[in-house]
Amino acid sequence: MCAQFLVQIGAEHNVALRNAKVCSHVAEIRSALAEGIIQREITNRNARVGLLQDLVDRMRRVIEERGAEMADVPGGSSGLLVKTYKGKDADTAVYRFDAALVEQNECHV
């Protein structure tokens, strides 16, 4: 490993770098850098997972609240219906399956 490092920096004849103590220190520094990179990637991944979990939790809350609100409508207790209005005066309630919410939920689970 140390010999590869010496070749990489073009110092194959440098006596100081051939010293076992120096090579050991170089290996420690490389290891520490690798650990730092790994830890940063884990932190980034955990942050992304946390954000996705929050989004899924909020979508589930919407589903639960809709289910409670529309319990008297056939299929409404599932929480997967969305209520819109149509007609000349927008006074006729229309219930539709919320495919977009289900699709988003499937994408994140």
N, C-alpha and C positions, 0 to 999 in steps of 0.2 A: 504494500500500500504506500509506504513512504517512498519507495523507489519510483512509483508512478507519479507521485507528487513532484519529486525532484525533476523528472523528465518534463512534466507539464510546465513547470516554471523555468525550465532551461538551466537548471543549476546542478547538473549531475556531478560536477566536480567540486561543489561547494562543501567544504569540510564541516561547517557549522550545521548544515541541514542533514548531514549524514549521522550526526550524533543521535543516539537512541533517545535521549531525553527530549531533544527538539522534535524528533519524529513523533514521539508519544504526545507531546503538547499539540502538535499539528492535528493528530488524530482526535484528540479531545475537543479541539476547536471545531473540527468538521462534524463530530458527533453532536456537539451542542447546537451548531447551526441546523443540522438535520432535525433535531428534536424541536427546535423553535419553529421550523417550517411545518412540521407535522402538527404541533400544537395549534398553530395559527389556522391550519386547514380544518382541524377538528372544531375549533371555535367557530369558524365560518359556517361549517356544516350544521353545528348545533343551533346557530342563530337562524339559519334557513329553516330548519325543522321546527323551531319554535314559532316562527312566523306562519308557517303552513298549518301548524296545530292550532294557532289562534284563529286563522281563517276558517278552518273546519269547525271549530267550536262555535264561532259566530253563525255559520250557516246552519248548524244544528239547532242553535237557539231560535233562529228564524223559523225553522221547521216546527219546533215545539210550540212557539207562540202562535203560529198560524193554525196548528192543530187545535189548540185550545180555543182560538177565536172562531174557527169555522166548524166546530164540532157538530153543529146542527145541520150541516150540508152533507149530502151523501159523498163520502170519500174525503171530506174536509178534515176529519180528525187525523188523517195521515200527515197533514202539514205540507203536502206536496201540491196543493192547489193554489192558484192565484186568482184573485177576484178583480175583474174589470167590469166596466159598464159600457153598454151600447144602446143605441136608439137615438131618436131625434133629440131628446132631452137628457140623454145619458142616464136613464133611470132604470134600465133593465140590467140586473146583475148577471154576469157571465163568469162561470168558474172554469178554469183551464188548468191542465197539468203543467206544472212549472218545470219543463224539461231543461231549461238553462241552469236552474239551481241544481238539479240532479246531476247534470253533466259536469258542472264545476265541482261538485262534491266528489264525484267519481275520479276526477282528474287529480284531486289532492289526497285521496285516501289510498 
